[in-house]
Amino acid sequence: MLTADRRLFLRLDGIEDPVERSRTFHDYLSVKFRLHEWAEHQAAARSALRASYIQYLHGWGADSNGRAGAVLKAWVESRFGLAPTYHGGRLPDDQDAAAKFHIDQMMGAARTVGVAMQLDLLYTYCQYELARRHAGQHWLTLYRGTHDPAEYAVRDRAPGDIAMVQFNNLSSFTADVEVAWEFGSQVWEVRVPLPKIVFFSGLLPPHTLGGEAEYLVLGGDYRVKTLLY
């Protein structure tokens, strides 16, 4: 972390209100990466918007298998060594899906200036907030709904509807089990370690990004429990 960024987190230490902390963080990124120019120059605004971490989070919410999703998955692979496993198809088995991922990633990255550094700071801030909001906790119980469990590598099934599931290198979960049922005919309950959470709804100022109690979680193998409706 750069010295200037450390000063940001020292400043956040003195702010008790999480909403005020989120505004301070967003304002800091706006200045550091010149995102504040959105409001000053309309032409520059469109360019800055495409290069903004906010735009990529919005893009993920609209289509995690589009260009924004490819850029976020590529960022996860570059920072955490987790290769993506799905992008409109299972990447190890589907050549068309693999080609789409590489094209989406290249085209998304070509429109980007500094988004990887923005995402680095977002992850650092997310971990900071999780530590403050969930002091003493090491994991959260989250849920994911799916209509097609065949998309995932499921193994080591055990009694009690427990199995080991390999999730994509970046996946959406929710803290609200009722919301999870809206996204699938089957719901998995997962205990997620805090360091594997990249983003969650409520992390940023209310005007920047909404969500259904959503969490973006680093993938890999998780022990899951299948819930019955």
N, C-alpha and C positions, 0 to 999 in steps of 0.2 A: 504494500500500500504506500502511495506517495505521501510525503510529509503534509502536503496541502489537504489530502484526503483524511489524514489522521486528525487534522485540526477540525474537519467537519464532524467527526465522530466525538471529539471532545466537546464540541458545541452541543451536539445532540444529548450528551450526558446530562446537561443542565436543563433540558426541556422535559417537563413531566407529561404534557399532553401528547399522546401519540399522533393526533391529527396535525398538530403544530410541527412535530418532528418530521412527518411525511412531507409537509409543505417546505420545510427547510431543506430536506434532501432533494426534492424535485427542483426547487429554485437553484440549488447548488449545481445540479446536473445541467439545468437550463443555461446557466452562465458558463460553466466549464466547457460545454459542447456547443454553445451559441444557439441553443434551442429557443432562447428568448427572442430571436430574430423573427419567429413566426408572426408575432404581433406587429413587427416594425416594417417588414418588407414582404409583401404578398408573394412575390416570385421566389424569394429566398425561403419563405415559409413552406412552400410546397416541397422544396428540396430538403429542408431541415426535417419536415415531417416524415419523409421517407427514411431519413437517417436516424429517427428517434426510437429509443427503446419502447416508448409508448406505442408507436405504430406497430412494432413487431408483436407486442402483447395483444393489441387489437387484432392483428392479422392471425395470430394463433387462435384466438377465440372464434374468428369467422371460419377458419379452415386450417387445422393443424397440419394438413397435408399439402398446403400451398407453399408459396415462396417464403413467407414469414416463418412458417413451421420448419422449412428446410434450413434457414439461417439459424434458428434457435437450436435445432438438433445438431447442426455442425458446430455451433459454439460449445454445446455440452461435450461433444466428442473432443474438441480441441483442449478444453479445460479440465475434463474429468476422465478422459480416456474411454468413455462409454460410446460405442458405435450405435447408430440408429438401427433399429430392426424393422421398422414399418414406416412407409410413406406412400399411402394409397395402395399398398400391397406389401407382402413380406419381402424385405430386401434380400435376404439370403437366397430366396427361391424365385423371385420374379424379376426378370431382366428389365421389363418395361418400368416397373416401380423404381428399380435402381437407377435407370437412366433419367426418369423424372426427378428423382431426388437430386442428382448431380446438376441437372439443368436448373431446377428451382433454386438450388443453393448458389450457383454461379450468378444467376440473374438477380437474385435477391441481394447478394453481396456486392454486385456491381453498382447498386444504387445506394450503397451504404458508406458512410464515413464515420469511423469510430464507434460503431454499435457494439463491437465486442468489448471495448473498454466500458461502455455504458452498462452492459450486462454484467461485467465483472463487479462494478460498483453496486448494481442492483442486488446481486447475490450477497455481497458483503453487508449491505444494509438490511436485507431480509434476515440474515443470520443474527445481526445485531438486535433487530426488533423481536425476533423469536426468543432470544435470550432474555430480553426485558419483559416480554409479555407472558412467557411461560418459564419463569425462573424455577430452576430445580428440576424441570422436566427434560427427558431425553428423547421422547418420541410423542407423536400425536396419532390418534386413531382416525383414519380417513377412509373414504369409500369411493368405489368406481363402478359405474354401471356399464354393461356391455350387452350388445345384441348378438355378438358372434364370438364366443370364447375360443373358437377354432383359430382366430387371428393370433392367439398367444401360444407360447410354448408352455404347456401345463404338464407337470410331472410330480412324482413323489406324492401321489394322493394318499391321504391318511383318513382314518375314521373321524367323523364329526365334520365332514365337508371341508377339510383342510387340505391344501395343496401348495406346491411351489410353482409360482408363475413368473415368467420372465416378461417384464414390461418394457416398452420402448424406452430409449434413452432419456426421453422427456415425455411425461404423461400428465394428464389432468386428473385430479381427484377432487373430492368435495368433503367438507366437514359435516354436511347435512345428508343423512342417509335417505331422506325423502327426495331430495334433489337427485341423488344417484339413481333412484328408481325411474326418474323421468328420462334418463339417458340409456336405459337398458332393461332387458327382461331378466337379467341376472346381475346381482350386485356382490362385489367382493369387499370385505372389510380387511384393512391392512394397517399394521402398526408401522408408521414411517419415522425413522430417525430424523431429528431436526436438521442435521447437516445436509440431508438430501432434499430439503425444500428450497426451491429457487425463488418462488414468488407466491403470495397469497392475496386474495381479495381483502381490502382494508389496509394493505401495506402503503398504498399511495393515496394522495389527496382524493376526496370523493369525486371531484370534477374530472379526474383524469381517466379513470378506468373503473368499470363496474365488475359484476361477476356474481355467480351463484355460490357463494362460500367456496370459491375455487382455489385450488392449490396446484402449482406446477412442481412436479416432483421428479427428481433424477431416477432413472430406471434401473434395470438389473433384476436380480432374483428377489422375490418377496414371498414370505409365507402368508397365504391369504385364507380367509374363511368365507365360504359361500353362504350368503344369507338367503333365507326362504321368505317369500313375500307373505 
